[in-house]
Amino acid sequence: MTPPTGAVYLLHFDRPYKHAKHYIGWTTDLPARLAAHSTGHGARLLAVVNAAGIGWQPACTWPGTRTRERQIKRQGGASRCCPVCGVTPRQKASTP
């Protein structure tokens, strides 16, 4: 059986909450999931961030499955793939 395809998404916090600056999640219905996060439902981290008065914004999405979400999380350092944090692609090394 093929796992359902949805969207892996990265949320950027307006300011850090303790150690957290980002949240990575997966869903098959992105608009509904973002609406749930904005009301403090869903992920505990987003509920706490909302309660602390910290805003957030969707920064990036990728098509994929929960397996893809785990791959992105295992890579670590969500700020490395966050366009809001000013991540720019690596420049190719020039050969002399």
QUIDAVEN-V647798 format. One record per pair of residues at least 24 apart in sequence whose C-alpha atoms are under 10 Angstrom apart, sorted by the first residue. I is the first residue (numbers start at 0). J is the second residue. D is the distance in Angstrom with one decimal. If there is no record, write none. Layout:
BEGIN
i: [I;I]
j: [J;J]
d: [D;D]
END
This chain:
BEGIN
i: [1;2;2;2;2;3;3;3;3;4;4;4;4;4;4;5;5;5;5;5;5;5;5;6;6;6;6;6;6;6;6;6;7;7;7;7;7;7;7;7;7;7;7;7;8;8;8;8;8;8;8;8;8;9;9;9;9;9;9;9;9;9;9;9;9;9;10;10;10;10;10;10;10;10;10;10;11;11;11;11;11;11;11;11;11;11;11;11;12;12;12;12;12;12;12;12;12;12;13;13;13;13;13;13;13;14;14;14;14;14;15;15;15;16;16;16;16;16;16;16;17;19;19;19;20;20;20;20;20;20;21;21;21;21;21;21;21;21;21;22;22;22;22;22;23;23;23;23;23;23;23;23;24;24;24;24;24;24;25;25;25;25;25;25;25;25;25;25;26;26;26;26;26;27;27;27;27;29;33;56;57;57;58;58;58;59]
j: [64;63;64;65;66;27;63;64;65;62;63;64;65;66;67;29;60;61;62;63;64;65;67;59;60;61;62;63;64;65;67;68;59;60;61;62;63;64;65;66;67;68;69;71;33;57;58;59;60;61;62;63;68;56;57;58;59;60;61;68;71;77;78;80;81;82;45;55;56;57;58;59;60;77;81;83;54;55;56;57;58;59;77;78;81;82;83;84;45;48;49;53;54;55;56;57;58;83;48;52;53;54;55;56;83;48;52;53;54;55;48;53;54;44;45;47;48;51;52;53;48;44;48;77;48;55;76;77;78;84;45;55;56;57;58;76;77;78;81;55;57;58;72;77;57;59;60;68;69;71;72;77;60;65;68;69;71;72;60;61;62;63;64;65;66;67;68;69;62;63;64;65;68;62;63;64;65;60;57;83;81;83;82;83;84;83]
d: [9.8;9.5;6.7;8.2;8.9;7.6;8.4;6.3;8.3;7.1;5.2;4.9;8.1;9.9;9.7;8.1;10.0;8.6;6.0;5.5;5.9;8.2;10.0;9.9;6.3;5.7;4.6;5.6;7.1;8.7;9.3;8.7;8.4;5.5;5.1;6.1;6.3;7.3;7.6;9.7;7.4;5.7;9.5;8.8;9.7;7.2;7.6;5.8;4.3;6.4;8.7;9.9;8.3;8.6;6.0;5.6;5.2;6.3;8.8;9.9;9.9;7.8;9.5;8.7;7.5;9.9;9.5;6.4;5.5;4.5;5.5;7.3;9.1;9.4;8.6;9.7;8.6;5.4;5.4;6.3;5.9;8.9;9.1;8.5;7.4;9.2;7.2;8.3;9.5;8.3;10.0;6.8;6.0;4.2;6.6;9.0;9.5;9.6;10.0;9.8;6.2;5.3;5.4;7.7;9.7;9.6;9.8;6.5;7.6;8.3;8.9;8.1;9.9;9.0;10.0;8.6;6.6;8.2;10.0;7.8;9.8;8.7;9.3;9.8;10.0;9.3;9.8;8.3;7.7;9.8;9.7;8.6;9.6;9.7;9.3;9.2;6.5;7.3;8.6;9.4;9.4;10.0;9.5;7.9;9.9;9.5;9.4;7.4;9.3;8.3;7.2;7.8;9.6;8.5;6.7;9.1;9.8;9.1;9.3;9.3;9.4;8.3;7.4;6.2;9.5;8.8;6.3;9.3;9.9;9.3;8.4;8.2;9.7;9.8;9.5;8.9;9.9;9.5;8.4;9.2;9.8;9.3;6.5;6.4;9.2;8.9]
END
